[in-house]
C-alpha cells in the first residue's frame, strides 16, 4: 500500500469515527431532555393527527412539527385534542432539544398544552 492510499483510508476512517460520535452523542430523547430548557409558543392550532412520532400538531403559519410522544406518557386522543384545540389560540411549552439529525429543530416535543388558562396536556 502506498503512502497516498494509506492517507486516504486514514482520512475516511477518521471522518467516519467523527460522524458516528456526533450522531450517537446528539440523538435527543426524553431521557436527555431537561425540563428547565423549554420554549413557549402561542399560536392557532390548524390540525391534530396521529403520526409515527405520536400525536402531531400543526400550527397556523408555522412549518415546524410539534408532537406528543405517545409511547411514554398518558395522553388524550388525537380526536379529542382536534375537537378541543382546532382553530383556537393555544399555548405550547416545547422541549429545547437540538440534534445533528434535526439541525433546524423542525420537530419539537410538547411538554404541555394550555388553552384559556387550562392545562389540556402535561408531560409531568
N, C-alpha and C positions, 0 to 999 in steps of 0.2 A: 504494500500500500504506500502510495507516495504521500509526502507531507501535505500537498494540496488537498488530496482526498481526505486525509485524516482531519484537517481543519474544517472541512465541510461537514463531515459527520459529527465532529465535536460541537460545531455550531448548532446543528439540528437537534442534537440531544439536549444541549443547554436550553434552547428555545422551548423544547417540549417540556422539560422539567419546570421552567418558569411558568408556562401557561397552565400546566397541571396544578402547580402550587396556588396560583391565583384563583383558579376555578374552585378548588377544594376549600380554600380559606374564605372565599367570598360568597358561598351559597347561603342565601338567607333562609331562615326558618323561624318558627315561633319560639324555638328553644333559644335562639340567639337574640330575638327581638326584645329590646328593653322597653318597658312601658314608660320610661322617662323621656324617650325620644319619640315624639309624635308631632303630627301636623293637624291642624283643624281646618277643615274645608267646608264651606257653606255654599250649597248650590241646589238647583232643582233636579230631582230625580226623573230621568226620562224612561228608564226601563230597568226591570229586575228580572233576572232569569237564572236558571241552573246552568252551570258550566263545569269544565274539568277542574277548575280551581276551587269550586264550591258555588256559593251564590254570588252572582256577579251583578254589580250596579253600574249603570251608565248614567252620567250626569250631563245636563244640558251644556253645550259649548265646552266640553272637556273631553279630549281624546283618550285620557287615561282610563284604565280598567280598575275598578275598586271591587274587592272581593272579601267574602266571609269564608274562612276555612271551615268547612262543614265536617271534617274528619275528627276534629279535636274538641269541639265545643257543642253545647246545646244551642240551638238557634231556631228562629222562626222559619217557616217555609218560604220559598221564593214567591209563591202565590200570595201568601199573607203579606209579605213585605211590598209586593207590587200594589196590592189593594191599599195599604196604608200610606205608601210613600210617593206613588206615581203622581207627577205634576206638582209636588209640594216642595217648598223650601226646606231643606234638610241639613242638619249639621253632622258631619262625619269626622271622627277622630281616627286618623290613619297612622300606622307604624312608619317611622322613618328608617327604612332599610335600603341599603344600596348593595348591588351585586354586579360583578363584571358580566354576568349573564343577562342583566337588565340594566345597562349603564344609564339609561334615561329615566329609570323608575316609572315605566309605563304601566306596571301592575303594582297596586298598593293594597296591603291587607288592612281591613277595617277593624279597629279596636272597639268602637262604639258608634251608635247611631242615635241621634236625638231629633225629635220632631215636636215643635211647640213646647219646649221646656220639659218634655217627657222622654225618658230613655226607652227606645224601642228594642235595642240590642246592645249588649255589653259582653266583651270577651273576658272580663274579670270576674 
